[in-house]
Amino acid sequence: MKPQHDVELTEKQKEEIDEIALQRIRAMNSDEFLCQDIDKKIHAMGESVKAYFKTRLTFHTKASKK
């Protein structure tokens, strides 16, 4: 059984989710309103897309600390 985040997404979907994850990382350091707006987008996503978002958010969080 595949984990939820392994559900096939198109490259375009992956790029869009990756950009949202980057926006969330940037916003955490600057603008609470923007964070809330991004969180609303995340909340509206399907579960498999949310799972992929979480993996990208974790990746970018780690990368931003280097």
PDB file of N, CA, C and O in Angstrom:
ATOM      1  N   MET A   1       0.844  -1.192   0.000  1.00  0.00           N
ATOM      2  CA  MET A   1       0.000   0.000   0.000  1.00  0.00           C
ATOM      3  C   MET A   1       0.881   1.244   0.000  1.00  0.00           C
ATOM      4  O   MET A   1       1.783   1.372   0.828  1.00  0.00           O
ATOM      5  N   LYS A   2       0.624   2.141  -0.911  1.00  0.00           N
ATOM      6  CA  LYS A   2       1.408   3.374  -1.029  1.00  0.00           C
ATOM      7  C   LYS A   2       1.006   4.363   0.052  1.00  0.00           C
ATOM      8  O   LYS A   2      -0.176   4.474   0.379  1.00  0.00           O
ATOM      9  N   PRO A   3       1.977   5.086   0.614  1.00  0.00           N
ATOM     10  CA  PRO A   3       1.612   6.180   1.515  1.00  0.00           C
ATOM     11  C   PRO A   3       0.811   7.228   0.746  1.00  0.00           C
ATOM     12  O   PRO A   3       0.937   7.335  -0.473  1.00  0.00           O
ATOM     13  N   GLN A   4      -0.007   7.994   1.451  1.00  0.00           N
ATOM     14  CA  GLN A   4      -0.858   8.982   0.781  1.00  0.00           C
ATOM     15  C   GLN A   4      -0.076   9.968  -0.060  1.00  0.00           C
ATOM     16  O   GLN A   4      -0.553  10.390  -1.113  1.00  0.00           O
ATOM     17  N   HIS A   5       1.127  10.349   0.385  1.00  0.00           N
ATOM     18  CA  HIS A   5       1.862  11.360  -0.368  1.00  0.00           C
ATOM     19  C   HIS A   5       2.482  10.804  -1.641  1.00  0.00           C
ATOM     20  O   HIS A   5       3.051  11.560  -2.428  1.00  0.00           O
ATOM     21  N   ASP A   6       2.381   9.465  -1.862  1.00  0.00           N
ATOM     22  CA  ASP A   6       2.893   8.877  -3.089  1.00  0.00           C
ATOM     23  C   ASP A   6       1.845   8.846  -4.202  1.00  0.00           C
ATOM     24  O   ASP A   6       2.124   8.350  -5.294  1.00  0.00           O
ATOM     25  N   VAL A   7       0.641   9.369  -3.940  1.00  0.00           N
ATOM     26  CA  VAL A   7      -0.382   9.439  -4.971  1.00  0.00           C
ATOM     27  C   VAL A   7       0.191  10.267  -6.112  1.00  0.00           C
ATOM     28  O   VAL A   7       0.835  11.293  -5.891  1.00  0.00           O
ATOM     29  N   GLU A   8      -0.052   9.804  -7.338  1.00  0.00           N
ATOM     30  CA  GLU A   8       0.521  10.479  -8.490  1.00  0.00           C
ATOM     31  C   GLU A   8      -0.045  11.888  -8.661  1.00  0.00           C
ATOM     32  O   GLU A   8      -1.254  12.078  -8.792  1.00  0.00           O
ATOM     33  N   LEU A   9       0.838  12.845  -8.657  1.00  0.00           N
ATOM     34  CA  LEU A   9       0.489  14.231  -8.946  1.00  0.00           C
ATOM     35  C   LEU A   9       1.190  14.608 -10.233  1.00  0.00           C
ATOM     36  O   LEU A   9       2.249  14.069 -10.556  1.00  0.00           O
ATOM     37  N   THR A  10       0.599  15.532 -10.962  1.00  0.00           N
ATOM     38  CA  THR A  10       1.258  16.001 -12.170  1.00  0.00           C
ATOM     39  C   THR A  10       2.446  16.873 -11.773  1.00  0.00           C
ATOM     40  O   THR A  10       2.519  17.365 -10.646  1.00  0.00           O
ATOM     41  N   GLU A  11       3.353  17.055 -12.687  1.00  0.00           N
ATOM     42  CA  GLU A  11       4.501  17.928 -12.417  1.00  0.00           C
ATOM     43  C   GLU A  11       4.020  19.345 -12.107  1.00  0.00           C
ATOM     44  O   GLU A  11       4.581  20.014 -11.239  1.00  0.00           O
ATOM     45  N   LYS A  12       2.992  19.802 -12.809  1.00  0.00           N
ATOM     46  CA  LYS A  12       2.445  21.138 -12.555  1.00  0.00           C
ATOM     47  C   LYS A  12       1.902  21.222 -11.130  1.00  0.00           C
ATOM     48  O   LYS A  12       2.144  22.211 -10.439  1.00  0.00           O
ATOM     49  N   GLN A  13       1.174  20.201 -10.680  1.00  0.00           N
ATOM     50  CA  GLN A  13       0.660  20.200  -9.311  1.00  0.00           C
ATOM     51  C   GLN A  13       1.812  20.224  -8.308  1.00  0.00           C
ATOM     52  O   GLN A  13       1.766  20.958  -7.320  1.00  0.00           O
ATOM     53  N   LYS A  14       2.834  19.428  -8.560  1.00  0.00           N
ATOM     54  CA  LYS A  14       3.989  19.385  -7.668  1.00  0.00           C
ATOM     55  C   LYS A  14       4.675  20.744  -7.599  1.00  0.00           C
ATOM     56  O   LYS A  14       5.063  21.191  -6.520  1.00  0.00           O
ATOM     57  N   GLU A  15       4.825  21.403  -8.746  1.00  0.00           N
ATOM     58  CA  GLU A  15       5.449  22.727  -8.780  1.00  0.00           C
ATOM     59  C   GLU A  15       4.618  23.744  -7.998  1.00  0.00           C
ATOM     60  O   GLU A  15       5.162  24.557  -7.250  1.00  0.00           O
ATOM     61  N   GLU A  16       3.299  23.691  -8.177  1.00  0.00           N
ATOM     62  CA  GLU A  16       2.421  24.633  -7.474  1.00  0.00           C
ATOM     63  C   GLU A  16       2.477  24.400  -5.961  1.00  0.00           C
ATOM     64  O   GLU A  16       2.536  25.356  -5.187  1.00  0.00           O
ATOM     65  N   ILE A  17       2.459  23.145  -5.543  1.00  0.00           N
ATOM     66  CA  ILE A  17       2.514  22.824  -4.116  1.00  0.00           C
ATOM     67  C   ILE A  17       3.870  23.228  -3.554  1.00  0.00           C
ATOM     68  O   ILE A  17       3.949  23.752  -2.443  1.00  0.00           O
ATOM     69  N   ASP A  18       4.920  22.992  -4.301  1.00  0.00           N
ATOM     70  CA  ASP A  18       6.250  23.382  -3.856  1.00  0.00           C
ATOM     71  C   ASP A  18       6.325  24.897  -3.655  1.00  0.00           C
ATOM     72  O   ASP A  18       6.919  25.365  -2.684  1.00  0.00           O
ATOM     73  N   GLU A  19       5.733  25.653  -4.557  1.00  0.00           N
ATOM     74  CA  GLU A  19       5.726  27.112  -4.429  1.00  0.00           C
ATOM     75  C   GLU A  19       4.928  27.547  -3.198  1.00  0.00           C
ATOM     76  O   GLU A  19       5.340  28.465  -2.489  1.00  0.00           O
ATOM     77  N   ILE A  20       3.795  26.899  -2.940  1.00  0.00           N
ATOM     78  CA  ILE A  20       3.009  27.226  -1.741  1.00  0.00           C
ATOM     79  C   ILE A  20       3.814  26.917  -0.489  1.00  0.00           C
ATOM     80  O   ILE A  20       3.786  27.686   0.472  1.00  0.00           O
ATOM     81  N   ALA A  21       4.531  25.799  -0.493  1.00  0.00           N
ATOM     82  CA  ALA A  21       5.364  25.460   0.668  1.00  0.00           C
ATOM     83  C   ALA A  21       6.438  26.522   0.889  1.00  0.00           C
ATOM     84  O   ALA A  21       6.689  26.926   2.024  1.00  0.00           O
ATOM     85  N   LEU A  22       7.071  26.973  -0.191  1.00  0.00           N
ATOM     86  CA  LEU A  22       8.074  28.039  -0.076  1.00  0.00           C
ATOM     87  C   LEU A  22       7.449  29.337   0.434  1.00  0.00           C
ATOM     88  O   LEU A  22       8.038  30.028   1.265  1.00  0.00           O
ATOM     89  N   GLN A  23       6.262  29.664  -0.062  1.00  0.00           N
ATOM     90  CA  GLN A  23       5.571  30.861   0.410  1.00  0.00           C
ATOM     91  C   GLN A  23       5.298  30.759   1.902  1.00  0.00           C
ATOM     92  O   GLN A  23       5.429  31.743   2.631  1.00  0.00           O
ATOM     93  N   ARG A  24       4.920  29.571   2.355  1.00  0.00           N
ATOM     94  CA  ARG A  24       4.618  29.372   3.776  1.00  0.00           C
ATOM     95  C   ARG A  24       5.870  29.573   4.618  1.00  0.00           C
ATOM     96  O   ARG A  24       5.801  30.187   5.683  1.00  0.00           O
ATOM     97  N   ILE A  25       7.001  29.074   4.166  1.00  0.00           N
ATOM     98  CA  ILE A  25       8.257  29.252   4.896  1.00  0.00           C
ATOM     99  C   ILE A  25       8.599  30.731   4.971  1.00  0.00           C
ATOM    100  O   ILE A  25       8.943  31.233   6.041  1.00  0.00           O
ATOM    101  N   ARG A  26       8.510  31.433   3.850  1.00  0.00           N
ATOM    102  CA  ARG A  26       8.818  32.869   3.837  1.00  0.00           C
ATOM    103  C   ARG A  26       7.858  33.644   4.737  1.00  0.00           C
ATOM    104  O   ARG A  26       8.270  34.549   5.463  1.00  0.00           O
ATOM    105  N   ALA A  27       6.589  33.286   4.685  1.00  0.00           N
ATOM    106  CA  ALA A  27       5.577  34.013   5.441  1.00  0.00           C
ATOM    107  C   ALA A  27       5.719  33.802   6.939  1.00  0.00           C
ATOM    108  O   ALA A  27       5.379  34.691   7.720  1.00  0.00           O
ATOM    109  N   MET A  28       6.209  32.655   7.351  1.00  0.00           N
ATOM    110  CA  MET A  28       6.361  32.385   8.780  1.00  0.00           C
ATOM    111  C   MET A  28       7.250  33.426   9.431  1.00  0.00           C
ATOM    112  O   MET A  28       7.114  33.719  10.619  1.00  0.00           O
ATOM    113  N   ASN A  29       8.153  33.978   8.653  1.00  0.00           N
ATOM    114  CA  ASN A  29       9.098  34.944   9.178  1.00  0.00           C
ATOM    115  C   ASN A  29       8.651  36.392   9.003  1.00  0.00           C
ATOM    116  O   ASN A  29       9.339  37.304   9.462  1.00  0.00           O
ATOM    117  N   SER A  30       7.499  36.624   8.341  1.00  0.00           N
ATOM    118  CA  SER A  30       7.195  38.006   8.048  1.00  0.00           C
ATOM    119  C   SER A  30       5.745  38.441   8.253  1.00  0.00           C
ATOM    120  O   SER A  30       5.515  39.507   8.824  1.00  0.00           O
ATOM    121  N   ASP A  31       4.778  37.674   7.820  1.00  0.00           N
ATOM    122  CA  ASP A  31       3.434  38.221   7.750  1.00  0.00           C
ATOM    123  C   ASP A  31       2.382  37.195   8.174  1.00  0.00           C
ATOM    124  O   ASP A  31       2.125  36.230   7.454  1.00  0.00           O
ATOM    125  N   GLU A  32       1.780  37.407   9.334  1.00  0.00           N
ATOM    126  CA  GLU A  32       0.780  36.472   9.848  1.00  0.00           C
ATOM    127  C   GLU A  32      -0.438  36.386   8.937  1.00  0.00           C
ATOM    128  O   GLU A  32      -1.008  35.308   8.774  1.00  0.00           O
ATOM    129  N   PHE A  33      -0.844  37.500   8.345  1.00  0.00           N
ATOM    130  CA  PHE A  33      -1.997  37.480   7.435  1.00  0.00           C
ATOM    131  C   PHE A  33      -1.726  36.561   6.254  1.00  0.00           C
ATOM    132  O   PHE A  33      -2.585  35.765   5.874  1.00  0.00           O
ATOM    133  N   LEU A  34      -0.552  36.664   5.679  1.00  0.00           N
ATOM    134  CA  LEU A  34      -0.190  35.805   4.556  1.00  0.00           C
ATOM    135  C   LEU A  34      -0.174  34.346   4.994  1.00  0.00           C
ATOM    136  O   LEU A  34      -0.635  33.474   4.258  1.00  0.00           O
ATOM    137  N   CYS A  35       0.353  34.071   6.188  1.00  0.00           N
ATOM    138  CA  CYS A  35       0.353  32.696   6.714  1.00  0.00           C
ATOM    139  C   CYS A  35      -1.072  32.155   6.796  1.00  0.00           C
ATOM    140  O   CYS A  35      -1.332  31.012   6.420  1.00  0.00           O
ATOM    141  N   GLN A  36      -1.975  32.970   7.283  1.00  0.00           N
ATOM    142  CA  GLN A  36      -3.365  32.518   7.409  1.00  0.00           C
ATOM    143  C   GLN A  36      -3.985  32.249   6.047  1.00  0.00           C
ATOM    144  O   GLN A  36      -4.739  31.289   5.887  1.00  0.00           O
ATOM    145  N   ASP A  37      -3.676  33.082   5.072  1.00  0.00           N
ATOM    146  CA  ASP A  37      -4.184  32.887   3.719  1.00  0.00           C
ATOM    147  C   ASP A  37      -3.659  31.584   3.128  1.00  0.00           C
ATOM    148  O   ASP A  37      -4.414  30.824   2.522  1.00  0.00           O
ATOM    149  N   ILE A  38      -2.384  31.331   3.301  1.00  0.00           N
ATOM    150  CA  ILE A  38      -1.785  30.090   2.807  1.00  0.00           C
ATOM    151  C   ILE A  38      -2.387  28.892   3.529  1.00  0.00           C
ATOM    152  O   ILE A  38      -2.672  27.871   2.903  1.00  0.00           O
ATOM    153  N   ASP A  39      -2.586  29.006   4.848  1.00  0.00           N
ATOM    154  CA  ASP A  39      -3.176  27.913   5.615  1.00  0.00           C
ATOM    155  C   ASP A  39      -4.590  27.585   5.134  1.00  0.00           C
ATOM    156  O   ASP A  39      -4.994  26.422   5.156  1.00  0.00           O
ATOM    157  N   LYS A  40      -5.348  28.602   4.700  1.00  0.00           N
ATOM    158  CA  LYS A  40      -6.685  28.359   4.143  1.00  0.00           C
ATOM    159  C   LYS A  40      -6.587  27.547   2.860  1.00  0.00           C
ATOM    160  O   LYS A  40      -7.390  26.642   2.634  1.00  0.00           O
ATOM    161  N   LYS A  41      -5.602  27.868   2.014  1.00  0.00           N
ATOM    162  CA  LYS A  41      -5.397  27.107   0.781  1.00  0.00           C
ATOM    163  C   LYS A  41      -5.067  25.653   1.104  1.00  0.00           C
ATOM    164  O   LYS A  41      -5.588  24.734   0.472  1.00  0.00           O
ATOM    165  N   ILE A  42      -4.207  25.456   2.082  1.00  0.00           N
ATOM    166  CA  ILE A  42      -3.801  24.107   2.469  1.00  0.00           C
ATOM    167  C   ILE A  42      -5.001  23.334   2.993  1.00  0.00           C
ATOM    168  O   ILE A  42      -5.195  22.170   2.641  1.00  0.00           O
ATOM    169  N   HIS A  43      -5.804  23.971   3.828  1.00  0.00           N
ATOM    170  CA  HIS A  43      -6.964  23.317   4.418  1.00  0.00           C
ATOM    171  C   HIS A  43      -7.944  22.836   3.349  1.00  0.00           C
ATOM    172  O   HIS A  43      -8.606  21.813   3.530  1.00  0.00           O
ATOM    173  N   ALA A  44      -8.040  23.559   2.247  1.00  0.00           N
ATOM    174  CA  ALA A  44      -8.981  23.225   1.181  1.00  0.00           C
ATOM    175  C   ALA A  44      -8.466  22.111   0.261  1.00  0.00           C
ATOM    176  O   ALA A  44      -9.213  21.623  -0.588  1.00  0.00           O
ATOM    177  N   MET A  45      -7.225  21.711   0.416  1.00  0.00           N
ATOM    178  CA  MET A  45      -6.637  20.690  -0.446  1.00  0.00           C
ATOM    179  C   MET A  45      -7.139  19.293  -0.078  1.00  0.00           C
ATOM    180  O   MET A  45      -7.567  19.052   1.051  1.00  0.00           O
ATOM    181  N   GLY A  46      -7.080  18.394  -1.031  1.00  0.00           N
ATOM    182  CA  GLY A  46      -7.364  16.994  -0.762  1.00  0.00           C
ATOM    183  C   GLY A  46      -6.274  16.401   0.119  1.00  0.00           C
ATOM    184  O   GLY A  46      -5.181  16.958   0.224  1.00  0.00           O
ATOM    185  N   GLU A  47      -6.570  15.281   0.745  1.00  0.00           N
ATOM    186  CA  GLU A  47      -5.636  14.679   1.699  1.00  0.00           C
ATOM    187  C   GLU A  47      -4.303  14.300   1.061  1.00  0.00           C
ATOM    188  O   GLU A  47      -3.254  14.505   1.673  1.00  0.00           O
ATOM    189  N   SER A  48      -4.319  13.755  -0.148  1.00  0.00           N
ATOM    190  CA  SER A  48      -3.055  13.361  -0.778  1.00  0.00           C
ATOM    191  C   SER A  48      -2.210  14.583  -1.112  1.00  0.00           C
ATOM    192  O   SER A  48      -0.983  14.535  -1.024  1.00  0.00           O
ATOM    193  N   VAL A  49      -2.861  15.675  -1.493  1.00  0.00           N
ATOM    194  CA  VAL A  49      -2.133  16.903  -1.799  1.00  0.00           C
ATOM    195  C   VAL A  49      -1.587  17.516  -0.507  1.00  0.00           C
ATOM    196  O   VAL A  49      -0.471  18.035  -0.493  1.00  0.00           O
ATOM    197  N   LYS A  50      -2.363  17.459   0.572  1.00  0.00           N
ATOM    198  CA  LYS A  50      -1.887  17.947   1.871  1.00  0.00           C
ATOM    199  C   LYS A  50      -0.656  17.165   2.307  1.00  0.00           C
ATOM    200  O   LYS A  50       0.307  17.744   2.809  1.00  0.00           O
ATOM    201  N   ALA A  51      -0.687  15.855   2.117  1.00  0.00           N
ATOM    202  CA  ALA A  51       0.455  15.019   2.507  1.00  0.00           C
ATOM    203  C   ALA A  51       1.700  15.420   1.721  1.00  0.00           C
ATOM    204  O   ALA A  51       2.790  15.515   2.285  1.00  0.00           O
ATOM    205  N   TYR A  52       1.537  15.655   0.414  1.00  0.00           N
ATOM    206  CA  TYR A  52       2.679  16.083  -0.402  1.00  0.00           C
ATOM    207  C   TYR A  52       3.158  17.461   0.058  1.00  0.00           C
ATOM    208  O   TYR A  52       4.363  17.698   0.140  1.00  0.00           O
ATOM    209  N   PHE A  53       2.229  18.369   0.358  1.00  0.00           N
ATOM    210  CA  PHE A  53       2.592  19.688   0.857  1.00  0.00           C
ATOM    211  C   PHE A  53       3.437  19.564   2.122  1.00  0.00           C
ATOM    212  O   PHE A  53       4.452  20.246   2.258  1.00  0.00           O
ATOM    213  N   LYS A  54       3.029  18.709   3.035  1.00  0.00           N
ATOM    214  CA  LYS A  54       3.752  18.549   4.293  1.00  0.00           C
ATOM    215  C   LYS A  54       5.177  18.066   4.057  1.00  0.00           C
ATOM    216  O   LYS A  54       6.100  18.500   4.747  1.00  0.00           O
ATOM    217  N   THR A  55       5.366  17.166   3.085  1.00  0.00           N
ATOM    218  CA  THR A  55       6.732  16.715   2.792  1.00  0.00           C
ATOM    219  C   THR A  55       7.574  17.854   2.238  1.00  0.00           C
ATOM    220  O   THR A  55       8.751  17.979   2.578  1.00  0.00           O
ATOM    221  N   ARG A  56       6.982  18.685   1.391  1.00  0.00           N
ATOM    222  CA  ARG A  56       7.718  19.811   0.809  1.00  0.00           C
ATOM    223  C   ARG A  56       7.991  20.890   1.858  1.00  0.00           C
ATOM    224  O   ARG A  56       9.056  21.506   1.851  1.00  0.00           O
ATOM    225  N   LEU A  57       7.034  21.118   2.756  1.00  0.00           N
ATOM    226  CA  LEU A  57       7.216  22.091   3.822  1.00  0.00           C
ATOM    227  C   LEU A  57       8.363  21.655   4.728  1.00  0.00           C
ATOM    228  O   LEU A  57       9.198  22.472   5.116  1.00  0.00           O
ATOM    229  N   THR A  58       8.403  20.375   5.062  1.00  0.00           N
ATOM    230  CA  THR A  58       9.487  19.855   5.893  1.00  0.00           C
ATOM    231  C   THR A  58      10.824  20.037   5.181  1.00  0.00           C
ATOM    232  O   THR A  58      11.801  20.462   5.798  1.00  0.00           O
ATOM    233  N   PHE A  59      10.872  19.724   3.907  1.00  0.00           N
ATOM    234  CA  PHE A  59      12.098  19.879   3.126  1.00  0.00           C
ATOM    235  C   PHE A  59      12.575  21.329   3.145  1.00  0.00           C
ATOM    236  O   PHE A  59      13.743  21.601   3.423  1.00  0.00           O
ATOM    237  N   HIS A  60      11.665  22.259   2.850  1.00  0.00           N
ATOM    238  CA  HIS A  60      12.056  23.671   2.782  1.00  0.00           C
ATOM    239  C   HIS A  60      12.386  24.243   4.160  1.00  0.00           C
ATOM    240  O   HIS A  60      13.224  25.136   4.282  1.00  0.00           O
ATOM    241  N   THR A  61      11.727  23.726   5.193  1.00  0.00           N
ATOM    242  CA  THR A  61      12.042  24.163   6.563  1.00  0.00           C
ATOM    243  C   THR A  61      13.475  23.794   6.894  1.00  0.00           C
ATOM    244  O   THR A  61      14.229  24.618   7.409  1.00  0.00           O
ATOM    245  N   LYS A  62      13.852  22.561   6.601  1.00  0.00           N
ATOM    246  CA  LYS A  62      15.214  22.104   6.872  1.00  0.00           C
ATOM    247  C   LYS A  62      16.230  22.892   6.039  1.00  0.00           C
ATOM    248  O   LYS A  62      17.292  23.275   6.531  1.00  0.00           O
ATOM    249  N   ALA A  63      15.886  23.125   4.771  1.00  0.00           N
ATOM    250  CA  ALA A  63      16.786  23.846   3.867  1.00  0.00           C
ATOM    251  C   ALA A  63      16.979  25.298   4.301  1.00  0.00           C
ATOM    252  O   ALA A  63      18.056  25.865   4.114  1.00  0.00           O
ATOM    253  N   SER A  64      15.942  25.896   4.878  1.00  0.00           N
ATOM    254  CA  SER A  64      16.050  27.306   5.270  1.00  0.00           C
ATOM    255  C   SER A  64      16.884  27.486   6.525  1.00  0.00           C
ATOM    256  O   SER A  64      17.316  28.600   6.819  1.00  0.00           O
ATOM    257  N   LYS A  65      17.120  26.419   7.270  1.00  0.00           N
ATOM    258  CA  LYS A  65      17.900  26.497   8.508  1.00  0.00           C
ATOM    259  C   LYS A  65      19.392  26.303   8.257  1.00  0.00           C
ATOM    260  O   LYS A  65      20.211  26.471   9.160  1.00  0.00           O
ATOM    261  N   LYS A  66      19.728  25.954   7.039  1.00  0.00           N
ATOM    262  CA  LYS A  66      21.156  25.724   6.713  1.00  0.00           C
ATOM    263  C   LYS A  66      21.869  27.021   6.456  1.00  0.00           C
ATOM    264  O   LYS A  66      23.066  27.021   6.169  1.00  0.00           O
TER     265      LYS A  66
END
